[in-house]
Amino acid sequence: MRDSGKTAHVTNVLDTANIVWQLFADTVPEPTDDVVIRGAEIIRQGDFDCVIALGGGSPIDTAKAMTLLAHGGGSIRDYKVPYQANDSGLPIIAIPTTAGTGSEVTKVTVITDKASDEKMLIMGLGCLPAAAIVDYELTYSVPYRTTADTGIDSLTHAIEAYVSAKHNPYTDTLALSAMGLIARNIRSACNEPDNKAAREAMMLAATQAGMAFSNASVCLVHGMSRPIGAFFHVAHGLSNAMLLPVVTAYSAEAAMERYAECAHAMGLVERGIDTEGAVKSLLSELRQLNIDLKVPSPKEYGIDKEKYFSLLNTMAEQALASGSPNNNPRIPTVEEMAVLYTQAWES
């Protein structure tokens, strides 16, 4: 954001208004606890009114954790679920530059503990930005891989919010709308980066899906995705994409009607098609989407096979500890998650 000149769009406005500011640009993809500690210390030492988070999900998540830690003290590990991080620090103005995480409207942040390679889920109203400025034109320069991965991340948010045990009529409406927008526009947004209509639709869908899952929670895909990201430094959206077809196939039998509605919302089948046929179409589309958007399997990505398989149970235990799998229509055991990780290895 700094090197591309995008930060100047914000700081120039502040300069014109004679508002003093300080820049923290040490964020990293898949934010880590050491970065959060450095940022929190700057907040503590300064006299700031708010934090403006400009960038993708990682900078926004970093800003959330920084303000929590600066306000509440202690260690960032103290804030991981089941702790409810409801006490807010400085207000956050979130300006997303990717159409994917929805972090600008969620009460969630995910921070990696570098000592244990654990992606810690932190949740509560203290993570919710005070305002979001959502401008799809900021996504024009986002590269193909990031556009694809964040787009599938949004789709995962929408599907999981819709099938979650915590779904409700409000989240259902947002999730179904997001699914339809993504299904119709994700390929165009990836292959035609200057396609205004596709970029706008994907940005709207990302925000809708963010509001949906922030109020209904995510499920098994996200629970299993976080350890892959932590241990093997795979971007969050990409690790979701690697798992989405396999986990959906596992989960579908416990919520056939719900998954069939996902297929309808995505325009995959006409009304009148039987539930089983609709779910088959959904599973087929999720597999085809990964093919079309060149999503690698963990094996194709280059993850070390020996390390991956040695960590199956550890990853499954961390996934279960996050709480997300308990929202899934079909709640797995650690052993079942280990099987799913195995199926995803080269699928």
Secondary structure as UniProt FT lines:
FT   TURN            2..5
FT   HELIX           6..16
FT   TURN            17..18
FT   HELIX           33..45
FT   STRAND          51..55
FT   HELIX           57..72
FT   HELIX           76..79
FT   TURN            81..82
FT   STRAND          92..96
FT   HELIX           103..105
FT   STRAND          108..113
FT   TURN            114..117
FT   STRAND          118..123
FT   HELIX           125..127
FT   STRAND          131..132
FT   HELIX           136..139
FT   TURN            140..141
FT   HELIX           144..163
FT   TURN            165..166
FT   HELIX           169..191
FT   TURN            193..194
FT   HELIX           196..216
FT   HELIX           220..232
FT   HELIX           236..251
FT   HELIX           252..254
FT   HELIX           256..265
FT   TURN            266..267
FT   TURN            271..272
FT   HELIX           275..292
FT   TURN            293..294
FT   HELIX           298..301
FT   HELIX           305..310
FT   HELIX           312..321
FT   HELIX           324..327
FT   HELIX           334..344
//
